């Protein structure tokens, strides 16, 4: 990736990227989701393979986080404010494994 493009997407260097990150963080916190929860394993085989390689505890926690927004949405509610405050939407759990899977696929 070019250095211009990387600096454009870096929230520390671009105020628009920082604004997007803040908005996404607020929306994910309302439902208790993480950014990696938004990846769809049915759309990308690399994501499906990365999820299969993760420990069961992490996958089970992901599934629980994905069920919570469905329940909250049906009730037309958000997480309570005190629970939203402890959420960390940009604590990644899938990125490292996804990089390994993509590297292996590129080797083949």
C-alpha positions in Angstrom: 0.0 0.0 0.0 1.3 3.5 -0.8 2.4 5.7 2.1 -0.2 8.3 1.1 -3.0 5.8 1.3 -1.7 4.5 4.7 -1.5 8.0 6.1 -5.0 8.8 4.7 -6.5 5.8 6.6 -4.5 6.5 9.8 -6.8 8.1 12.5 -3.8 9.8 14.1 -3.0 11.7 10.9 -6.4 12.2 9.3 -9.2 13.8 11.2 -11.8 12.2 8.9 -10.5 8.7 9.7 -10.5 9.6 13.4 -14.1 10.8 13.1 -15.1 7.6 11.3 -13.4 5.5 14.0 -15.1 7.4 16.8 -18.5 7.0 15.1 -18.0 3.3 14.5 -16.8 2.8 18.1 -19.9 4.5 19.5 -22.2 2.4 17.3 -20.5 -0.9 18.1 -20.5 -0.1 21.9 -24.3 0.4 21.8 -24.7 -3.3 21.0 -21.5 -4.7 22.6 -19.8 -5.7 19.4 -16.2 -5.7 18.3 -15.0 -4.6 14.8 -13.9 -8.2 14.0 -17.5 -9.4 14.7 -18.6 -7.6 11.5 -16.7 -10.0 9.2 -18.9 -12.5 7.5 -17.5 -16.1 7.2 -20.0 -16.9 4.5 -18.7 -14.1 2.3 -14.9 -14.8 2.6 -13.4 -18.3 2.9 -10.3 -16.8 4.6 -12.4 -15.5 7.4 -14.1 -18.9 7.7 -10.8 -20.6 7.9 -9.4 -18.1 10.4 -12.4 -18.6 12.7 -12.0 -22.4 12.5 -8.4 -22.0 13.7 -9.2 -19.8 16.7 -9.8 -21.4 20.1 -13.4 -22.4 20.9 -13.6 -19.8 23.8 -13.0 -16.9 21.4 -15.5 -18.3 18.8 -18.1 -18.9 21.5 -17.7 -15.3 22.8 -18.0 -14.0 19.2 -21.3 -16.0 18.8 -22.6 -14.6 22.0 -21.7 -11.0 21.0 -23.5 -11.6 17.7 -26.7 -12.9 19.4 -26.8 -9.9 21.8 -27.5 -7.2 19.1 -30.3 -9.3 17.6 -32.0 -9.5 21.0 -31.4 -5.8 21.7 -32.7 -4.8 18.3 -35.9 -6.8 18.7 -36.5 -5.1 22.1 -35.6 -1.7 20.5 -33.0 -1.1 23.2 -29.3 -0.6 23.6 -26.8 -1.8 26.2 -27.0 0.1 29.5 -24.6 3.0 29.7 -22.4 1.3 32.3 -21.9 -1.8 30.1 -21.2 0.4 27.0 -18.4 2.1 28.9 -16.5 -1.1 29.4 -16.8 -2.3 25.8 -13.7 -2.2 23.6 -14.8 -2.4 20.0 -11.3 -2.1 18.5 -9.6 -4.9 20.5 -9.0 -7.3 17.6 -9.0 -11.1 17.9 -9.2 -12.2 14.3 -6.7 -10.0 12.5 -3.5 -12.0 13.3 -5.1 -15.4 12.4 -6.5 -13.8 9.2 -3.1 -12.6 8.2 -1.7 -16.1 8.7 -4.5 -17.7 6.6 -4.0 -15.1 3.8 -0.3 -15.7 3.8 -0.7 -19.5 3.5 -3.3 -19.0 0.7 -0.8 -16.8 -1.2 1.9 -19.4 -0.9 -0.3 -22.0 -2.6 
